[in-house]
Amino acid sequence: MANLFQLGESVICSITVRDSSGDLQDPYTSMKIVINRLTPSYANVVASTSMTGGVGSDGVGLYHYDCQTSGFVSGDYEVFYTATDSARITVHRDTFILERGS
């Protein structure tokens, strides 16, 4: 089930990165996010952007991106988190819904 937010709220997109043993791990190369609107019509709303986190910030393997939704429209959105560790690329998908406030 997708998380529900009101237009104008900040959507905190966060992800925890782990290695194959389950230990927290920072991707060697990069940790990026892409956000697309699915409805009412498809549009890329956040192009590939580096996430905040990792050693010295959120902690090893912990990343976030504060998505400001002012200017967005109500609808369904998808988030792609891409961890790149040299030649190994791992993608995780998530969704959220924006609706008009009451």
N, CA, C and O atoms as CSV, one atom per row, in Angstrom:
chain,resi,resn,atom,element,x,y,z
A,1,MET,N,N,0.845,-1.184,0.000
A,1,MET,CA,C,0.000,0.000,0.000
A,1,MET,C,C,0.889,1.244,0.000
A,1,MET,O,O,1.856,1.330,0.757
A,2,ALA,N,N,0.555,2.184,-0.840
A,2,ALA,CA,C,1.337,3.407,-0.968
A,2,ALA,C,C,1.060,4.362,0.195
A,2,ALA,O,O,-0.049,4.399,0.727
A,3,ASN,N,N,2.070,5.125,0.578
A,3,ASN,CA,C,1.909,6.152,1.605
A,3,ASN,C,C,1.124,7.318,1.024
A,3,ASN,O,O,1.252,7.639,-0.158
A,4,LEU,N,N,0.311,7.948,1.863
A,4,LEU,CA,C,-0.551,9.049,1.441
A,4,LEU,C,C,-0.068,10.355,2.050
A,4,LEU,O,O,0.180,10.437,3.253
A,5,PHE,N,N,0.066,11.398,1.192
A,5,PHE,CA,C,0.519,12.715,1.628
A,5,PHE,C,C,-0.391,13.782,1.043
A,5,PHE,O,O,-1.090,13.543,0.058
A,6,GLN,N,N,-0.378,14.961,1.655
A,6,GLN,CA,C,-1.118,16.118,1.159
A,6,GLN,C,C,-0.201,16.937,0.261
A,6,GLN,O,O,0.999,17.038,0.515
A,7,LEU,N,N,-0.771,17.519,-0.788
A,7,LEU,CA,C,-0.004,18.422,-1.641
A,7,LEU,C,C,0.622,19.520,-0.787
A,7,LEU,O,O,-0.024,20.045,0.121
A,8,GLY,N,N,1.854,19.864,-1.066
A,8,GLY,CA,C,2.571,20.890,-0.316
A,8,GLY,C,C,3.413,20.339,0.816
A,8,GLY,O,O,4.322,21.017,1.295
A,9,GLU,N,N,3.126,19.104,1.259
A,9,GLU,CA,C,3.950,18.488,2.303
A,9,GLU,C,C,5.291,18.064,1.716
A,9,GLU,O,O,5.422,17.859,0.509
A,10,SER,N,N,6.280,17.938,2.590
A,10,SER,CA,C,7.550,17.333,2.188
A,10,SER,C,C,7.422,15.823,2.336
A,10,SER,O,O,7.026,15.325,3.390
A,11,VAL,N,N,7.754,15.112,1.291
A,11,VAL,CA,C,7.770,13.652,1.345
A,11,VAL,C,C,9.221,13.248,1.576
A,11,VAL,O,O,10.080,13.480,0.725
A,12,ILE,N,N,9.489,12.645,2.727
A,12,ILE,CA,C,10.844,12.200,3.045
A,12,ILE,C,C,11.005,10.784,2.479
A,12,ILE,O,O,10.454,9.822,3.012
A,13,CYS,N,N,11.758,10.682,1.406
A,13,CYS,CA,C,12.029,9.392,0.777
A,13,CYS,C,C,13.307,8.850,1.408
A,13,CYS,O,O,14.357,9.489,1.335
A,14,SER,N,N,13.221,7.679,2.025
A,14,SER,CA,C,14.408,7.143,2.691
A,14,SER,C,C,14.586,5.665,2.368
A,14,SER,O,O,13.635,4.950,2.055
A,15,ILE,N,N,15.827,5.243,2.454
A,15,ILE,CA,C,16.161,3.852,2.161
A,15,ILE,C,C,17.355,3.432,3.006
A,15,ILE,O,O,18.231,4.238,3.321
A,16,THR,N,N,17.371,2.161,3.361
A,16,THR,CA,C,18.481,1.554,4.083
A,16,THR,C,C,19.177,0.584,3.132
A,16,THR,O,O,18.526,-0.279,2.543
A,17,VAL,N,N,20.479,0.717,2.980
A,17,VAL,CA,C,21.255,-0.119,2.067
A,17,VAL,C,C,22.045,-1.138,2.887
A,17,VAL,O,O,22.745,-0.785,3.837
A,18,ARG,N,N,21.919,-2.396,2.504
A,18,ARG,CA,C,22.624,-3.484,3.195
A,18,ARG,C,C,23.388,-4.337,2.185
A,18,ARG,O,O,23.016,-4.422,1.015
A,19,ASP,N,N,24.455,-4.961,2.656
A,19,ASP,CA,C,25.196,-5.876,1.788
A,19,ASP,C,C,24.539,-7.248,1.836
A,19,ASP,O,O,23.527,-7.426,2.514
A,20,SER,N,N,25.099,-8.211,1.131
A,20,SER,CA,C,24.503,-9.551,1.048
A,20,SER,C,C,24.479,-10.276,2.393
A,20,SER,O,O,23.747,-11.253,2.552
A,21,SER,N,N,25.271,-9.809,3.362
A,21,SER,CA,C,25.273,-10.403,4.705
A,21,SER,C,C,24.262,-9.727,5.630
A,21,SER,O,O,24.062,-10.165,6.763
A,22,GLY,N,N,23.621,-8.651,5.142
A,22,GLY,CA,C,22.655,-7.935,5.955
A,22,GLY,C,C,23.248,-6.781,6.747
A,22,GLY,O,O,22.541,-6.130,7.516
A,23,ASP,N,N,24.543,-6.518,6.568
A,23,ASP,CA,C,25.195,-5.411,7.268
A,23,ASP,C,C,24.956,-4.101,6.518
A,23,ASP,O,O,24.897,-4.085,5.288
A,24,LEU,N,N,24.817,-2.997,7.271
A,24,LEU,CA,C,24.670,-1.691,6.635
A,24,LEU,C,C,25.883,-1.412,5.761
A,24,LEU,O,O,27.020,-1.690,6.142
A,25,GLN,N,N,25.617,-0.850,4.568
A,25,GLN,CA,C,26.682,-0.664,3.576
A,25,GLN,C,C,26.418,0.607,2.783
A,25,GLN,O,O,25.287,0.841,2.357
A,26,ASP,N,N,27.427,1.420,2.580
A,26,ASP,CA,C,27.323,2.547,1.664
A,26,ASP,C,C,27.713,2.069,0.267
A,26,ASP,O,O,28.723,1.383,0.114
A,27,PRO,N,N,26.921,2.422,-0.760
A,27,PRO,CA,C,27.330,2.082,-2.122
A,27,PRO,C,C,28.634,2.803,-2.451
A,27,PRO,O,O,28.785,3.985,-2.142
A,28,TYR,N,N,29.561,2.108,-3.067
A,28,TYR,CA,C,30.877,2.659,-3.364
A,28,TYR,C,C,30.791,3.841,-4.335
A,28,TYR,O,O,31.494,4.837,-4.163
A,29,THR,N,N,29.934,3.734,-5.350
A,29,THR,CA,C,29.897,4.735,-6.407
A,29,THR,C,C,28.868,5.833,-6.148
A,29,THR,O,O,29.228,7.010,-6.101
A,30,SER,N,N,27.584,5.469,-5.978
A,30,SER,CA,C,26.556,6.495,-5.780
A,30,SER,C,C,25.255,5.922,-5.237
A,30,SER,O,O,25.005,4.719,-5.313
A,31,MET,N,N,24.427,6.816,-4.683
A,31,MET,CA,C,23.075,6.506,-4.243
A,31,MET,C,C,22.181,7.597,-4.806
A,31,MET,O,O,22.262,8.749,-4.380
A,32,LYS,N,N,21.326,7.242,-5.766
A,32,LYS,CA,C,20.513,8.233,-6.488
A,32,LYS,C,C,19.025,7.920,-6.357
A,32,LYS,O,O,18.625,6.801,-6.039
A,33,ILE,N,N,18.224,8.952,-6.615
A,33,ILE,CA,C,16.767,8.827,-6.586
A,33,ILE,C,C,16.185,9.444,-7.853
A,33,ILE,O,O,16.706,10.430,-8.374
A,34,VAL,N,N,15.093,8.848,-8.342
A,34,VAL,CA,C,14.294,9.375,-9.448
A,34,VAL,C,C,12.838,9.288,-9.006
A,34,VAL,O,O,12.419,8.273,-8.448
A,35,ILE,N,N,12.062,10.347,-9.252
A,35,ILE,CA,C,10.639,10.318,-8.906
A,35,ILE,C,C,9.836,10.662,-10.156
A,35,ILE,O,O,10.100,11.661,-10.825
A,36,ASN,N,N,8.847,9.811,-10.460
A,36,ASN,CA,C,7.966,9.999,-11.610
A,36,ASN,C,C,6.521,10.090,-11.148
A,36,ASN,O,O,6.110,9.392,-10.221
A,37,ARG,N,N,5.757,10.953,-11.800
A,37,ARG,CA,C,4.309,10.981,-11.577
A,37,ARG,C,C,3.697,9.977,-12.538
A,37,ARG,O,O,4.017,9.973,-13.726
A,38,LEU,N,N,2.814,9.123,-12.025
A,38,LEU,CA,C,2.164,8.114,-12.859
A,38,LEU,C,C,0.798,8.574,-13.345
A,38,LEU,O,O,0.440,8.351,-14.501
A,39,THR,N,N,0.026,9.223,-12.456
A,39,THR,CA,C,-1.306,9.724,-12.809
A,39,THR,C,C,-1.422,11.161,-12.345
A,39,THR,O,O,-0.783,11.495,-11.348
A,40,PRO,N,N,-2.165,12.022,-12.967
A,40,PRO,CA,C,-3.085,11.773,-14.083
A,40,PRO,C,C,-2.372,11.554,-15.418
A,40,PRO,O,O,-2.959,10.966,-16.327
A,41,SER,N,N,-1.132,12.006,-15.560
A,41,SER,CA,C,-0.356,11.713,-16.767
A,41,SER,C,C,1.102,11.538,-16.348
A,41,SER,O,O,1.571,12.184,-15.410
A,42,TYR,N,N,1.806,10.662,-17.050
A,42,TYR,CA,C,3.181,10.342,-16.689
A,42,TYR,C,C,4.093,11.560,-16.878
A,42,TYR,O,O,4.015,12.265,-17.884
A,43,ALA,N,N,4.958,11.786,-15.887
A,43,ALA,CA,C,5.971,12.852,-15.995
A,43,ALA,C,C,7.092,12.567,-15.007
A,43,ALA,O,O,6.849,12.096,-13.896
A,44,ASN,N,N,8.308,12.854,-15.416
A,44,ASN,CA,C,9.440,12.779,-14.497
A,44,ASN,C,C,9.455,14.087,-13.713
A,44,ASN,O,O,9.527,15.163,-14.306
A,45,VAL,N,N,9.388,14.002,-12.364
A,45,VAL,CA,C,9.342,15.215,-11.544
A,45,VAL,C,C,10.635,15.458,-10.779
A,45,VAL,O,O,10.906,16.586,-10.368
A,46,VAL,N,N,11.437,14.414,-10.581
A,46,VAL,CA,C,12.773,14.555,-9.994
A,46,VAL,C,C,13.702,13.685,-10.836
A,46,VAL,O,O,13.636,12.456,-10.791
A,47,ALA,N,N,14.567,14.346,-11.602
A,47,ALA,CA,C,15.540,13.616,-12.411
A,47,ALA,C,C,16.572,12.983,-11.485
A,47,ALA,O,O,16.626,13.318,-10.301
A,48,SER,N,N,17.372,12.095,-11.993
A,48,SER,CA,C,18.367,11.384,-11.189
A,48,SER,C,C,19.177,12.362,-10.338
A,48,SER,O,O,19.917,13.197,-10.858
A,49,THR,N,N,19.019,12.238,-9.013
A,49,THR,CA,C,19.605,13.157,-8.051
A,49,THR,C,C,20.285,12.372,-6.940
A,49,THR,O,O,19.763,11.350,-6.495
A,50,SER,N,N,21.434,12.835,-6.493
A,50,SER,CA,C,22.115,12.181,-5.370
A,50,SER,C,C,21.315,12.349,-4.092
A,50,SER,O,O,20.729,13.403,-3.847
A,51,MET,N,N,21.296,11.298,-3.277
A,51,MET,CA,C,20.610,11.329,-1.991
A,51,MET,C,C,21.584,11.754,-0.900
A,51,MET,O,O,22.798,11.610,-1.045
A,52,THR,N,N,21.040,12.276,0.190
A,52,THR,CA,C,21.835,12.639,1.357
A,52,THR,C,C,21.966,11.412,2.243
A,52,THR,O,O,20.999,10.675,2.434
A,53,GLY,N,N,23.160,11.188,2.787
A,53,GLY,CA,C,23.318,10.077,3.722
A,53,GLY,C,C,24.684,9.463,3.671
A,53,GLY,O,O,25.622,9.980,3.066
A,54,GLY,N,N,24.753,8.326,4.339
A,54,GLY,CA,C,25.999,7.599,4.415
A,54,GLY,C,C,26.879,8.084,5.549
A,54,GLY,O,O,26.438,8.848,6.408
A,55,VAL,N,N,28.110,7.642,5.549
A,55,VAL,CA,C,29.078,7.998,6.584
A,55,VAL,C,C,29.173,9.516,6.685
A,55,VAL,O,O,29.270,10.206,5.670
A,56,GLY,N,N,29.144,10.029,7.903
A,56,GLY,CA,C,29.277,11.463,8.119
A,56,GLY,C,C,27.986,12.240,7.985
A,56,GLY,O,O,27.979,13.454,8.188
A,57,SER,N,N,26.896,11.578,7.650
A,57,SER,CA,C,25.614,12.269,7.521
A,57,SER,C,C,24.558,11.497,8.308
A,57,SER,O,O,24.446,11.671,9.521
A,58,ASP,N,N,23.789,10.652,7.639
A,58,ASP,CA,C,22.745,9.881,8.309
A,58,ASP,C,C,23.302,8.647,9.015
A,58,ASP,O,O,22.682,8.130,9.944
A,59,GLY,N,N,24.462,8.177,8.579
A,59,GLY,CA,C,25.067,6.961,9.098
A,59,GLY,C,C,25.255,5.965,7.970
A,59,GLY,O,O,24.605,6.066,6.930
A,60,VAL,N,N,26.130,5.019,8.171
A,60,VAL,CA,C,26.431,4.022,7.142
A,60,VAL,C,C,25.135,3.355,6.669
A,60,VAL,O,O,24.354,2.849,7.475
A,61,GLY,N,N,24.923,3.365,5.348
A,61,GLY,CA,C,23.787,2.676,4.738
A,61,GLY,C,C,22.449,3.382,4.847
A,61,GLY,O,O,21.444,2.849,4.376
A,62,LEU,N,N,22.396,4.559,5.448
A,62,LEU,CA,C,21.131,5.277,5.641
A,62,LEU,C,C,21.097,6.512,4.747
A,62,LEU,O,O,21.982,7.364,4.828
A,63,TYR,N,N,20.074,6.610,3.894
A,63,TYR,CA,C,19.974,7.693,2.921
A,63,TYR,C,C,18.564,8.271,2.900
A,63,TYR,O,O,17.586,7.570,3.160
A,64,HIS,N,N,18.477,9.572,2.583
A,64,HIS,CA,C,17.169,10.209,2.446
A,64,HIS,C,C,17.215,11.300,1.385
A,64,HIS,O,O,18.278,11.789,1.002
A,65,TYR,N,N,16.021,11.662,0.926
A,65,TYR,CA,C,15.834,12.783,0.003
A,65,TYR,C,C,14.541,13.471,0.401
A,65,TYR,O,O,13.500,12.819,0.484
A,66,ASP,N,N,14.582,14.780,0.649
A,66,ASP,CA,C,13.388,15.539,1.013
A,66,ASP,C,C,12.745,16.065,-0.267
A,66,ASP,O,O,13.270,16.975,-0.908
A,67,CYS,N,N,11.617,15.488,-0.628
A,67,CYS,CA,C,10.909,15.873,-1.846
A,67,CYS,C,C,9.866,16.934,-1.502
A,67,CYS,O,O,8.884,16.653,-0.815
A,68,GLN,N,N,10.088,18.155,-1.986
A,68,GLN,CA,C,9.144,19.254,-1.767
A,68,GLN,C,C,8.043,19.157,-2.819
A,68,GLN,O,O,8.325,19.211,-4.016
A,69,THR,N,N,6.790,19.015,-2.382
A,69,THR,CA,C,5.700,18.752,-3.330
A,69,THR,C,C,4.911,19.990,-3.744
A,69,THR,O,O,3.931,19.870,-4.479
A,70,SER,N,N,5.313,21.173,-3.291
A,70,SER,CA,C,4.629,22.371,-3.799
A,70,SER,C,C,4.908,22.453,-5.298
A,70,SER,O,O,6.051,22.293,-5.727
A,71,GLY,N,N,3.894,22.695,-6.073
A,71,GLY,CA,C,4.038,22.702,-7.529
A,71,GLY,C,C,3.706,21.364,-8.169
A,71,GLY,O,O,3.549,21.290,-9.388
A,72,PHE,N,N,3.596,20.305,-7.374
A,72,PHE,CA,C,3.185,19.002,-7.894
A,72,PHE,C,C,1.662,19.004,-8.045
A,72,PHE,O,O,0.997,19.931,-7.583
A,73,VAL,N,N,1.116,17.989,-8.680
A,73,VAL,CA,C,-0.331,17.806,-8.770
A,73,VAL,C,C,-0.706,16.531,-8.041
A,73,VAL,O,O,0.134,15.655,-7.840
A,74,SER,N,N,-1.974,16.425,-7.642
A,74,SER,CA,C,-2.418,15.213,-6.954
A,74,SER,C,C,-2.334,14.032,-7.920
A,74,SER,O,O,-2.534,14.177,-9.125
A,75,GLY,N,N,-2.033,12.864,-7.361
A,75,GLY,CA,C,-1.915,11.661,-8.175
A,75,GLY,C,C,-0.981,10.643,-7.546
A,75,GLY,O,O,-0.552,10.786,-6.401
A,76,ASP,N,N,-0.676,9.613,-8.322
A,76,ASP,CA,C,0.203,8.529,-7.887
A,76,ASP,C,C,1.618,8.791,-8.385
A,76,ASP,O,O,1.821,9.248,-9.510
A,77,TYR,N,N,2.594,8.494,-7.526
A,77,TYR,CA,C,4.005,8.726,-7.834
A,77,TYR,C,C,4.815,7.462,-7.562
A,77,TYR,O,O,4.480,6.682,-6.671
A,78,GLU,N,N,5.873,7.268,-8.330
A,78,GLU,CA,C,6.784,6.151,-8.086
A,78,GLU,C,C,8.174,6.706,-7.830
A,78,GLU,O,O,8.577,7.722,-8.396
A,79,VAL,N,N,8.898,6.006,-6.958
A,79,VAL,CA,C,10.250,6.396,-6.575
A,79,VAL,C,C,11.188,5.246,-6.931
A,79,VAL,O,O,10.897,4.088,-6.628
A,80,PHE,N,N,12.299,5.559,-7.564
A,80,PHE,CA,C,13.335,4.569,-7.842
A,80,PHE,C,C,14.601,4.978,-7.103
A,80,PHE,O,O,15.134,6.066,-7.324
A,81,TYR,N,N,15.074,4.106,-6.232
A,81,TYR,CA,C,16.337,4.287,-5.521
A,81,TYR,C,C,17.362,3.420,-6.240
A,81,TYR,O,O,17.131,2.226,-6.428
A,82,THR,N,N,18.479,3.994,-6.641
A,82,THR,CA,C,19.501,3.226,-7.356
A,82,THR,C,C,20.830,3.316,-6.619
A,82,THR,O,O,21.440,4.381,-6.531
A,83,ALA,N,N,21.263,2.177,-6.094
A,83,ALA,CA,C,22.566,2.068,-5.438
A,83,ALA,C,C,23.541,1.496,-6.460
A,83,ALA,O,O,23.317,0.418,-7.011
A,84,THR,N,N,24.628,2.231,-6.707
A,84,THR,CA,C,25.637,1.767,-7.650
A,84,THR,C,C,26.931,1.538,-6.889
A,84,THR,O,O,27.456,2.440,-6.236
A,85,ASP,N,N,27.432,0.323,-6.985
A,85,ASP,CA,C,28.652,-0.080,-6.304
A,85,ASP,C,C,29.575,-0.667,-7.365
A,85,ASP,O,O,29.564,-1.870,-7.623
A,86,SER,N,N,30.383,0.215,-7.983
A,86,SER,CA,C,31.210,-0.151,-9.147
A,86,SER,C,C,30.292,-0.646,-10.261
A,86,SER,O,O,29.463,0.122,-10.748
A,87,ALA,N,N,30.415,-1.903,-10.679
A,87,ALA,CA,C,29.586,-2.431,-11.765
A,87,ALA,C,C,28.263,-3.011,-11.274
A,87,ALA,O,O,27.406,-3.344,-12.092
A,88,ARG,N,N,28.075,-3.140,-9.964
A,88,ARG,CA,C,26.842,-3.715,-9.409
A,88,ARG,C,C,25.820,-2.597,-9.175
A,88,ARG,O,O,26.096,-1.634,-8.460
A,89,ILE,N,N,24.632,-2.737,-9.786
A,89,ILE,CA,C,23.571,-1.749,-9.661
A,89,ILE,C,C,22.347,-2.428,-9.063
A,89,ILE,O,O,21.894,-3.462,-9.554
A,90,THR,N,N,21.819,-1.836,-7.996
A,90,THR,CA,C,20.634,-2.369,-7.336
A,90,THR,C,C,19.573,-1.286,-7.313
A,90,THR,O,O,19.845,-0.151,-6.922
A,91,VAL,N,N,18.346,-1.640,-7.738
A,91,VAL,CA,C,17.247,-0.681,-7.796
A,91,VAL,C,C,16.123,-1.157,-6.887
A,91,VAL,O,O,15.763,-2.334,-6.885
A,92,HIS,N,N,15.575,-0.224,-6.115
A,92,HIS,CA,C,14.414,-0.498,-5.273
A,92,HIS,C,C,13.318,0.482,-5.680
A,92,HIS,O,O,13.591,1.662,-5.901
A,93,ARG,N,N,12.090,0.004,-5.778
A,93,ARG,CA,C,10.958,0.838,-6.197
A,93,ARG,C,C,10.014,1.039,-5.020
A,93,ARG,O,O,9.809,0.126,-4.220
A,94,ASP,N,N,9.445,2.224,-4.915
A,94,ASP,CA,C,8.462,2.552,-3.883
A,94,ASP,C,C,7.406,3.453,-4.530
A,94,ASP,O,O,7.607,3.938,-5.643
A,95,THR,N,N,6.299,3.675,-3.851
A,95,THR,CA,C,5.241,4.534,-4.368
A,95,THR,C,C,4.681,5.424,-3.253
A,95,THR,O,O,4.790,5.105,-2.068
A,96,PHE,N,N,4.085,6.538,-3.660
A,96,PHE,CA,C,3.306,7.343,-2.733
A,96,PHE,C,C,2.202,8.058,-3.509
A,96,PHE,O,O,2.251,8.163,-4.734
A,97,ILE,N,N,1.214,8.544,-2.774
A,97,ILE,CA,C,0.067,9.242,-3.356
A,97,ILE,C,C,0.002,10.643,-2.764
A,97,ILE,O,O,0.154,10.827,-1.557
A,98,LEU,N,N,-0.225,11.627,-3.626
A,98,LEU,CA,C,-0.462,12.999,-3.181
A,98,LEU,C,C,-1.918,13.334,-3.418
A,98,LEU,O,O,-2.464,13.060,-4.488
A,99,GLU,N,N,-2.548,13.930,-2.411
A,99,GLU,CA,C,-3.939,14.343,-2.578
A,99,GLU,C,C,-4.107,15.776,-2.074
A,99,GLU,O,O,-3.292,16.278,-1.299
A,100,ARG,N,N,-5.162,16.410,-2.523
A,100,ARG,CA,C,-5.472,17.775,-2.081
A,100,ARG,C,C,-5.857,17.745,-0.619
A,100,ARG,O,O,-6.534,16.827,-0.156
A,101,GLY,N,N,-5.411,18.776,0.109
A,101,GLY,CA,C,-5.775,18.911,1.528
A,101,GLY,C,C,-7.241,19.241,1.692
A,101,GLY,O,O,-7.913,19.651,0.746
A,102,SER,N,N,-7.731,19.054,2.914
A,102,SER,CA,C,-9.146,19.344,3.170
A,102,SER,C,C,-9.370,20.774,3.575
A,102,SER,O,O,-10.507,21.174,3.824
